[in-house]
Amino acid sequence: MHRRVKDKIMYGMIGLATAFTVGVLLWIIGFVVMNGIGHINWDFITSNYDSQTSYVTMPLLENNTNKLGLELDVVDYEDSTYPVIVSKESGFPSGEIRDKGGRVYKIQKGNLIKRIGKKSTENQSLESILASIDELEGQEVQVKITKKGRGIYPMLMTTILVILVALAVACPIGIFAAIYLTEYAKPGKLVRIIRFATESLAGIPSIIYGLFGMIFFVLYLKMDYSLLAGALTLSIILLPVIVRQTEESLKAIPQSYREGSLGLGASKLQTIRKVVLPNALSGIVVAIILSIGRIVGESAALLLTAGTIAKIPNGLLSSGATLTVKAYAVAEEEGDIGMACAIGTIIIVLILVLNTLSKLVSKKLKKANA
């Protein structure tokens, strides 16, 4: 076959492979975003996942459209209809609403009113509800209010907590290990074994780490399904990434830097601290940021160690679900693809932000060290 024909065939295969790869990635991201974007709003990000019902005491007003001072509408909720708060009228006494504990209760747009005094509002028309409010007598009335859930705020906070704890454990160990391999260890069998083990650990599926974390941290050390067990498991997953990335950053520092520092009388440790590490900082920071992305996207290991409870952990030994774990749970257990895609959209945005941040930080630090 003529050489020009061979080149054109090869060029066509390269183009098709590139187009296929980019097309598949864009199709997956587009599918998740298109199915999830409709669920995303400010309430979705700032609300709890579970609905919260409270009994509050509200003062009755005289100079408003109705005695509660609220504009209402009727919406469907859990196979029934309830009045929903559309807005608060001018002069609404927000600071005078109290729950059963005497604490100030914050009335919000979108809250459902399920009972006014002794009368249920379930399946009542708006006209009937407003008539009941007008018939209220006295200075105040007890109202049953439900804040609708299905928000991701607890999972968002749990993800941030897992990131902080996992990095606090993995970063010092990984960076110190990389310094030993690069600056102190003499080339030989031991170093080759350590590097081989590190590279092999990076390729092990995270579910294997999850099984180890469940057996060792959850069962043997009796941490139960907790934030700490999940974060420690993730820190083991991150170690190969941090060690390898930091090691490559340290190797990139010219040997003349070290020789110059030692020649001026600095000790080896001073050379590492004052010369090597500052010049390798951009690579180390990028490794940490990429590790954050790995934590945000991890689910299998956390499913077996941190649990699936949609609440903010009370402490390191409390259970909690991260964004990816909850996305899996709502898709697998509830079949709610829209909710899962909405969480997936948030995760994609976080990953894109982290990757952009890593490039900006790397560029800025390289410029500063130039």
Salt bridges, closest charged atoms under 4 A:
ASP99 OD2 - ARG103 NE 3.26
GLU183 OE2 - ARG258 NH2 2.82
GLU199 OE2 - ARG244 NH2 3.63
GLU247 OE2 - ARG195 NE 2.45
GLU247 OE1 - ARG244 NH1 3.09
GLU247 OE2 - LYS251 NZ 3.89
GLU248 OE2 - ARG244 NH2 3.30
GLU298 OE1 - ARG294 NE 3.76
GLU334 OE1 - ARG150 NH1 3.05
ASP336 OD2 - ARG150 NH2 2.42
